[in-house]
Amino acid sequence: MNKVLMKKEIYIMLFAVLGFLVHFLILESLETIYIGYTLKDLPLFVYQLVIPVWLALGLLSGFLQGKFFWRKIYVEKVRKENILNWIHKKR
């Protein structure tokens, strides 16, 4: 297998895991704050449907961000110095 292709797949997979973890942390912090409200006013099946959808959105958003940043960093070779130069030119 080509090293670049393997690096790309690992990069995108790690971004997907990162997206999942970030969404999980957000979900858990919101659960901690609003757990009393959700258990009183929402039926349990609605609550159980929200969790997998939220975590699937985390995986999907991480995957799409991984593809986006792979293209920006490795294909288009957008670097920090180029971004800073572009910002300073605008002023």
N, CA, C and O of each residue as an XYZ file, in Angstrom:
364
protein
N       0.846     -1.182      0.000
C       0.000      0.000      0.000
C       0.889      1.242      0.000
O       1.932      1.271      0.653
N       0.479      2.233     -0.714
C       1.218      3.474     -0.824
C       1.257      4.182      0.533
O       0.246      4.246      1.232
N       2.446      4.722      0.906
C       2.583      5.384      2.207
C       1.687      6.604      2.328
O       1.103      6.851      3.383
N       1.579      7.368      1.244
C       0.756      8.585      1.287
C      -0.711      8.226      1.459
O      -1.427      8.882      2.215
N      -1.161      7.193      0.767
C      -2.557      6.775      0.883
C      -2.847      6.265      2.289
O      -3.901      6.557      2.855
N      -1.911      5.502      2.853
C      -2.091      5.008      4.211
C      -2.092      6.162      5.218
O      -2.876      6.166      6.167
N      -1.209      7.136      5.003
C      -1.161      8.300      5.888
C      -2.471      9.076      5.820
O      -2.973      9.554      6.837
N      -3.018      9.198      4.618
C      -4.284      9.914      4.442
C      -5.419      9.203      5.168
O      -6.222      9.845      5.844
N      -5.488      7.878      5.031
C      -6.552      7.127      5.689
C      -6.451      7.226      7.205
O      -7.467      7.384      7.882
N      -5.237      7.135      7.748
C      -5.046      7.259      9.196
C      -5.414      8.660      9.664
O      -6.058      8.819     10.701
N      -5.009      9.680      8.905
C      -5.304     11.079      9.234
C      -6.806     11.299      9.308
O      -7.304     11.890     10.267
N      -7.525     10.829      8.304
C      -8.980     11.024      8.260
C      -9.655     10.218      9.366
O     -10.609     10.695      9.982
N      -9.170      8.998      9.624
C      -9.749      8.177     10.679
C      -9.554      8.839     12.051
O     -10.471      8.842     12.873
N      -8.376      9.391     12.296
C      -8.122     10.048     13.577
C      -8.971     11.305     13.740
O      -9.413     11.615     14.846
N      -9.200     12.030     12.645
C     -10.094     13.188     12.711
C     -11.515     12.745     13.037
O     -12.213     13.419     13.795
N     -11.955     11.616     12.473
C     -13.292     11.107     12.776
C     -13.399     10.732     14.251
O     -14.411     11.019     14.891
N     -12.369     10.096     14.792
C     -12.370      9.745     16.212
C     -12.380     11.013     17.065
O     -13.081     11.079     18.075
N     -11.606     12.013     16.660
C     -11.595     13.278     17.385
C     -12.970     13.939     17.360
O     -13.423     14.456     18.381
N     -13.628     13.930     16.223
C     -14.985     14.479     16.132
C     -15.952     13.742     17.034
O     -16.795     14.360     17.684
N     -15.834     12.411     17.076
C     -16.667     11.602     17.953
C     -16.428     11.975     19.411
O     -17.380     12.145     20.173
N     -15.169     12.101     19.801
C     -14.845     12.422     21.193
C     -15.324     13.814     21.589
O     -15.831     14.005     22.694
N     -15.167     14.776     20.700
C     -15.627     16.139     21.001
C     -17.145     16.153     21.162
O     -17.667     16.761     22.097
N     -17.851     15.485     20.253
C     -19.308     15.435     20.375
C     -19.734     14.679     21.626
O     -20.730     15.033     22.257
N     -18.990     13.644     21.986
C     -19.298     12.903     23.207
C     -19.126     13.792     24.436
O     -19.961     13.769     25.340
N     -18.048     14.576     24.473
C     -17.828     15.477     25.612
C     -18.915     16.545     25.703
O     -19.382     16.876     26.794
N     -19.312     17.079     24.556
C     -20.390     18.070     24.550
C     -21.694     17.434     25.035
O     -22.413     18.019     25.844
N     -21.989     16.241     24.537
C     -23.202     15.542     24.950
C     -23.205     15.273     26.448
O     -24.214     15.498     27.116
N     -22.102     14.802     26.973
C     -22.041     14.482     28.389
C     -22.133     15.734     29.262
O     -22.751     15.699     30.326
N     -21.532     16.828     28.828
C     -21.645     18.056     29.616
C     -23.080     18.578     29.601
O     -23.573     19.058     30.621
N     -23.753     18.487     28.457
C     -25.155     18.901     28.408
C     -26.042     17.967     29.228
O     -26.997     18.413     29.864
N     -25.728     16.678     29.214
C     -26.500     15.747     30.039
C     -26.352     16.067     31.518
O     -27.320     16.009     32.277
N     -25.142     16.401     31.914
C     -24.907     16.712     33.317
C     -25.719     17.928     33.748
O     -26.265     17.952     34.851
N     -25.798     18.916     32.900
C     -26.515     20.147     33.232
C     -28.029     19.930     33.201
O     -28.744     20.375     34.098
N     -28.507     19.250     32.173
C     -29.954     19.164     31.956
C     -30.549     17.787     32.218
O     -31.626     17.486     31.704
N     -29.892     16.951     32.989
C     -30.387     15.583     33.174
C     -31.760     15.550     33.842
O     -32.602     14.732     33.474
N     -31.993     16.409     34.799
C     -33.297     16.432     35.457
C     -34.410     16.820     34.506
O     -35.486     16.223     34.527
N     -34.158     17.817     33.672
C     -35.171     18.282     32.729
C     -35.490     17.218     31.691
O     -36.657     16.980     31.382
N     -34.471     16.584     31.158
C     -34.703     15.610     30.093
C     -35.449     14.386     30.590
O     -36.269     13.820     29.867
N     -35.176     13.977     31.802
C     -35.861     12.783     32.301
C     -37.295     13.082     32.712
O     -38.137     12.184     32.693
N     -37.590     14.323     33.082
C     -38.958     14.669     33.482
C     -39.857     14.890     32.272
O     -40.963     14.353     32.208
N     -39.381     15.683     31.308
C     -40.257     16.148     30.245
C     -40.163     15.370     28.940
O     -41.111     15.374     28.155
N     -39.053     14.710     28.696
C     -38.923     13.957     27.451
C     -39.136     12.475     27.706
O     -38.659     11.936     28.705
N     -39.836     11.834     26.825
C     -39.945     10.369     26.966
C     -38.564      9.726     26.807
O     -37.697     10.272     26.124
N     -38.369      8.594     27.424
C     -37.073      7.942     27.425
C     -36.639      7.530     26.022
O     -35.447      7.590     25.718
N     -37.567      7.111     25.150
C     -37.178      6.674     23.818
C     -36.643      7.838     22.979
O     -35.760      7.642     22.144
N     -37.168      9.040     23.194
C     -36.642     10.214     22.483
C     -35.216     10.483     22.937
O     -34.339     10.768     22.123
N     -34.996     10.390     24.227
C     -33.673     10.592     24.797
C     -32.682      9.566     24.248
O     -31.531      9.901     23.966
N     -33.124      8.326     24.097
C     -32.256      7.282     23.585
C     -32.016      7.425     22.088
O     -31.010      6.924     21.587
N     -32.900      8.086     21.365
C     -32.692      8.317     19.932
C     -31.717      9.459     19.676
O     -31.011      9.457     18.667
N     -31.673     10.418     20.567
C     -30.816     11.590     20.377
C     -29.343     11.219     20.490
O     -28.521     11.730     19.729
N     -29.002     10.350     21.416
C     -27.598     10.026     21.672
C     -26.915      9.408     20.461
O     -25.856      9.901     20.071
N     -27.456      8.348     19.833
C     -26.748      7.788     18.672
C     -26.673      8.750     17.488
O     -25.678      8.777     16.763
N     -27.726      9.536     17.299
C     -27.707     10.505     16.198
C     -26.623     11.548     16.442
O     -25.882     11.900     15.524
N     -26.526     12.039     17.662
C     -25.516     13.042     18.002
C     -24.104     12.490     17.794
O     -23.247     13.174     17.234
N     -23.863     11.264     18.238
C     -22.529     10.670     18.092
C     -22.221     10.343     16.636
O     -21.069     10.443     16.213
N     -23.236      9.952     15.863
C     -23.021      9.722     14.425
C     -22.673     11.032     13.726
O     -21.845     11.053     12.816
N     -23.305     12.122     14.150
C     -22.947     13.428     13.592
C     -21.508     13.794     13.940
O     -20.822     14.435     13.145
N     -21.053     13.396     15.112
C     -19.663     13.628     15.497
C     -18.705     12.887     14.586
O     -17.705     13.449     14.139
N     -19.009     11.620     14.307
C     -18.163     10.850     13.394
C     -18.165     11.454     11.994
O     -17.114     11.580     11.367
N     -19.345     11.826     11.507
C     -19.454     12.396     10.172
C     -18.726     13.732     10.073
O     -18.008     13.976      9.104
N     -18.904     14.590     11.063
C     -18.234     15.890     11.002
C     -16.720     15.727     11.106
O     -15.980     16.443     10.431
N     -16.248     14.806     11.931
C     -14.807     14.545     12.009
C     -14.260     14.010     10.700
O     -13.174     14.403     10.274
N     -14.998     13.118     10.058
C     -14.583     12.576      8.767
C     -14.482     13.671      7.713
O     -13.498     13.743      6.977
N     -15.500     14.521      7.644
C     -15.495     15.599      6.644
C     -14.397     16.626      6.935
O     -13.773     17.138      6.006
N     -14.155     16.930      8.206
C     -13.068     17.844      8.546
C     -11.719     17.238      8.209
O     -10.820     17.943      7.751
N     -11.564     15.935      8.430
C     -10.327     15.265      8.076
C     -10.051     15.345      6.583
O      -8.923     15.619      6.174
N     -11.071     15.108      5.766
C     -10.904     15.222      4.310
C     -10.576     16.654      3.913
O      -9.733     16.871      3.042
N     -11.229     17.638      4.536
C     -11.000     19.032      4.211
C      -9.576     19.456      4.554
O      -8.884     20.054      3.730
N      -9.140     19.143      5.782
C      -7.810     19.575      6.197
C      -6.710     18.780      5.514
O      -5.611     19.301      5.326
N      -6.974     17.528      5.135
C      -5.981     16.787      4.343
C      -5.729     17.520      3.037
O      -4.582     17.708      2.632
N      -6.804     17.933      2.378
C      -6.658     18.636      1.103
C      -5.920     19.958      1.290
O      -5.041     20.300      0.499
N      -6.280     20.703      2.341
C      -5.646     22.002      2.569
C      -4.170     21.863      2.919
O      -3.338     22.607      2.397
N      -3.835     20.920      3.795
C      -2.468     20.827      4.299
C      -1.555     20.077      3.348
O      -0.432     20.520      3.110
N      -2.000     18.948      2.791
C      -1.106     18.098      2.020
C      -1.253     18.251      0.516
O      -0.282     18.036     -0.209
N      -2.422     18.613      0.021
C      -2.599     18.751     -1.424
C      -2.342     20.189     -1.859
O      -1.526     20.434     -2.747
N      -3.037     21.144     -1.235
C      -2.859     22.545     -1.595
C      -1.664     23.168     -0.891
O      -1.247     24.272     -1.242
N      -1.110     22.476      0.095
C       0.070     22.906      0.854
C      -0.110     24.294      1.468
O       0.780     25.142      1.394
N      -1.269     24.505      2.071
C      -1.532     25.742      2.794
C      -0.823     25.645      4.135
O      -1.088     24.737      4.923
N       0.064     26.568      4.386
C       0.851     26.543      5.615
C       0.506     27.751      6.483
O      -0.103     28.715      6.020
N       0.905     27.678      7.735
C       0.627     28.747      8.687
C       1.223     30.065      8.212
O       0.588     31.112      8.335
N       2.440     30.025      7.669
C       3.091     31.254      7.218
C       2.301     31.902      6.076
O       2.182     33.126      6.024
N       1.768     31.095      5.170
C       0.983     31.641      4.063
C      -0.295     32.306      4.567
O      -0.698     33.354      4.062
N      -0.924     31.697      5.556
C      -2.151     32.267      6.113
C      -1.850     33.584      6.816
O      -2.582     34.561      6.657
N      -0.761     33.608      7.600
C      -0.393     34.848      8.301
C      -0.023     35.954      7.317
O      -0.381     37.112      7.532
N       0.690     35.617      6.236
C       1.014     36.625      5.222
C      -0.254     37.165      4.570
O      -0.360     38.365      4.318
N      -1.210     36.289      4.298
C      -2.450     36.709      3.675
C      -3.222     37.643      4.619
O      -3.804     38.630      4.168
N      -3.230     37.343      5.908
C      -3.931     38.196      6.884
C      -3.274     39.566      6.966
O      -3.965     40.584      7.007
N      -1.942     39.600      6.990
C      -1.235     40.880      7.112
C      -1.362     41.716      5.849
O      -1.315     42.943      5.933
N      -1.518     41.104      4.689
C      -1.724     41.851      3.444
C      -3.067     42.549      3.428
O      -3.204     43.630      2.855
N      -4.077     41.924      4.064
C      -5.416     42.493      4.082
C      -5.495     43.793      4.877
O      -6.347     44.636      4.596
N      -4.630     43.963      5.852
C      -4.698     45.152      6.707
C      -4.082     46.337      6.081
O      -4.064     47.412      6.681
